[in-house]
Amino acid sequence: MKIHFGKTFTVRLVAIVLVILFGVMLFFIGKQHTILLDNKAITVAGKEIPALKLVEVQIDKFPSMEFVPRDRDKVDVTMQKHSVTITYTDASWEEISITRKFQVPLMDEMVIISIPTLVANPDAPQSLWLEKYVVPAYAVQAVPADEVIVTDELAGLISQ
């Protein structure tokens, strides 16, 4: 038996390879990530870094957001490479702006940026101020099956 690779086979093979490559490209471009921006006091290596009093943060070309201590907000982005710009006023009333480029790991759906950690050491590696966000276990507990849930407010008033 002789296998013959004709023109039709070649065209089909090229079309299949192009569709697969296009799908892979769309996966990388269209993957959505949530970036949480956190301005809370944090302890790193035994040293407490306080939250900033008032800070303005901008991710890529999204509108800038203002944060006070204990604030957290989110930005939904696509693709992996982004930049963060942090603008704040220091103790001597000088406005300081820090811009860092970072890359979100491909399979992480949600990451958190610690603003005080990034401001304390702007040249620190990305792994120090950007980490994967893990949903707390207590926030996702199911309702017990034997618990009675009243959906009608008048149900207790009507006796049968």
N, C-alpha and C positions, 0 to 999 in steps of 0.2 A: 504494500500500500504506500503510495507516494502522497505526501502532503504538499499542496500547492498554495502558496501565499500570493493571492492575486491582489488586484487593485481594490476590490470591494473589502477584502479582509483588512488591508492596510488603512483604508478610510475609516472603517468601523473601529479599529484599534485606536487610532489617533483621536477619534471622537470620544471614546470611553475615557481615555487618559485625560483629555481636556476637561471633561465633566468632573472627574475626580479631583483634578487640580483646582478647578474653580470652586468646588465644594469645600476643600481644605482652606483655600484662601478666604472664603466667606466665613468660615468658622473662626479664624483668627481675627478678622476685621470686626465681625458682628458680635463677638462674645462680650456680654455686658457684665460690668463689675460695679459694686457699690463701695464707695470710699467714705468711711466715717471719719469725720474730723473731730478731735477730742481735745478740749482745753481743761483738763483736770490735773491736779497735782499728782505726781507719780514718783515712785522711789526706784532709782536705777543704781545698782551696785552699792546699796546702803546709803545713798545720798538722795535726799528729797528735793525734787525740782518743783517749785510752786507754779501754779497756773498763772497765766498772764492776765493783767487787769482788763485790758481791752486790746484785741488783736483783730486784724482784718486778714482773711485768708481767701485766696482765689486758686481754683484748680483749672488749668488750661484757660479757655476763653469763657468759662462760666461766670456769671455775676459773682462779685466778691461778697463774702459773708462776714459779719462781725460777731466776735465771741467775747463773752465775759467768763470769769471762772465758773467751772462746772457745766459749761455748755457743750453740746454735741449736736452735730448736724451731718447730713449726708449729701453726696453727689453721686448720681448714676452716670457712669461713663462707659464708652465702648473702646475697644482696642486696649493695648497693654502699656504703651509709653505715654507718660503724662508729666506735667510740671506743676509744682505748687509754689505759690508766692505768698509769703507771710510778711505783713507790714505791721509794725508796732512802734510805740514810743517808749524809750528806755527811761531810766531814773533821771537822766540829765536833760530830758525833754527833746532828745534828738530822735527823728524818725528813722527807723532802721527797716530795710527791706531785704528779705532772704528769698532767693529763688533756687529751688532744687528740682532736678529731673529725677523721675523714678519710674520703675517698671513694676506693674502688678503681675504676680505670678498667674500663669494662664488659667489654671483650674481653681483658683481662689475666687469665690463669688463675692466675698465681702472682706475688706481689709480696713484697718484702723490706723490713722496717722495721729501720733501723739505730738501736738503742737509744742508744749513746753520742752519735750525732749529734743525736738528738732531745733528750737531756738537756743537751747542751752549749748548745743554742740552742732552747728550747721554743717561741719565737715565730717560728722559721724557717718558710719556706713548705714545704708538703707535699712538693714535688719534691726537697727537699734530703735528707730522711730516709726517703722512701718511693719505691722505684723498682721497675721491672719486673724480675723475676728471669729470667735467661737461663741455661738448662742448659748447663754447660760441655761443649765439643765432645768432650773426651777421655773423658767419662763414658759416651758413647753410641756406642762403636765396635763394629762388627759383628765376629764371630769370622771369621777368614779361612777360605775354603771348603776349602782343602787341609789344614787342621789336623785331625789325628785326635783325636777325643774319645772317651775310654774311659768307657763307662757301667757296665761290670761290673768290679768290683775283682778278680775271679778270672780274668779273660780272659787276663792275661799268664801265668798259671801253667799253663794247659791248652794243650798243643801239639796241633795237628791234623795 
